[in-house]
């Protein structure tokens, strides 16, 4: 089988997989999955990103340095998202507007 035929076959199967994942995403968005709804959607999106990067962008056949750069970018993005989630999970909450006392009346807030 020629290289062009193999690439065409890979592109066709990738297209079918992407359409299947898009359908799964649409169907699952209509269901009430509770707390699993966002991780499920992000997991499906990550699979679609991986397929597009590996097949259509040619990362599967790219040099090792390009794959390493992509891996580093993904790790940095995931760490930033993780730190945002960690910040939200560990943040101390107080009553709404507690830090804004006296601002509208012209008084200076007292130091903590």
C-alpha positions in Angstrom: 0.0 0.0 0.0 1.4 3.4 -0.9 2.1 6.2 1.6 -0.7 8.3 0.2 -3.3 5.6 0.6 -2.2 4.9 4.1 -2.4 8.6 5.0 -5.9 8.8 3.4 -7.0 5.8 5.4 -5.6 7.3 8.6 -7.3 10.6 7.9 -10.6 8.9 7.2 -10.5 6.8 10.4 -9.5 9.9 12.4 -12.5 11.8 10.9 -14.8 8.9 11.9 -13.4 8.9 15.4 -13.7 12.7 15.7 -17.4 12.5 14.6 -18.0 9.8 17.1 -16.5 11.8 19.9 -18.5 14.9 18.9 -21.6 12.8 18.9 -20.7 11.4 22.3 -20.1 14.9 23.6 -23.4 16.1 22.4 -25.3 13.1 23.8 -23.5 13.3 27.2 -24.2 17.1 27.4 -27.9 16.3 27.5 -27.6 13.9 30.4 -27.3 15.0 34.0 -23.9 13.5 35.1 -23.6 15.7 38.2 -20.0 16.3 39.3 -18.7 14.1 36.4 -20.1 16.4 33.7 -17.1 18.7 33.4 -14.4 16.1 33.7 -16.2 14.0 31.1 -16.4 16.9 28.6 -12.8 17.8 29.2 -11.8 14.2 28.7 -13.6 14.0 25.4 -12.1 17.3 24.3 -8.6 16.0 25.2 -9.1 12.9 23.1 -10.2 15.1 20.1 -7.1 17.4 20.6 -4.8 14.3 20.7 -6.3 12.9 17.5 -6.0 16.2 15.6 -2.4 16.8 16.8 -1.2 13.3 16.1 -2.8 12.7 12.7 -3.7 16.0 11.1 -0.8 18.0 12.4 1.6 15.1 11.9 3.0 15.0 15.5 3.1 11.2 15.3 5.8 11.6 12.6 7.5 14.7 13.9 11.0 15.0 15.3 11.5 14.3 19.0 12.2 17.9 19.8 8.8 19.0 18.5 7.0 16.3 20.5 9.0 17.3 23.6 7.9 21.0 23.1 4.3 19.9 22.7 4.6 17.8 25.9 6.1 20.6 27.8 3.3 23.0 26.7 0.6 20.5 27.7 2.3 20.0 31.1 2.5 23.7 31.7 -1.2 24.3 30.8 -2.3 21.4 33.0 -0.3 22.7 35.9 -1.8 26.1 35.5 -5.3 24.6 35.5 -4.4 22.5 38.5 -3.2 25.5 40.5 -6.4 27.3 39.7 -8.4 24.4 41.0 -6.2 24.1 44.0 -6.6 27.8 44.8 -10.4 27.5 44.5 -10.5 24.3 46.7 -8.4 25.8 49.5 -9.6 29.4 49.5 -11.1 30.6 52.7 -14.5 32.2 52.1 -16.1 34.9 54.3 -19.4 36.7 54.2 -20.0 38.6 51.0 -18.8 42.2 51.0 -16.8 41.8 54.2 -13.8 43.5 52.8 -15.8 46.5 51.5 -17.0 48.0 54.7 -16.9 51.8 54.9 -15.8 52.3 51.3 -19.0 53.9 50.1 -19.3 56.1 53.2 -15.9 57.7 52.8 -14.4 55.9 55.7 -11.1 54.0 55.4 -11.3 50.3 56.1 -9.5 49.3 59.3 -6.3 47.3 58.8 -6.5 43.6 59.5 
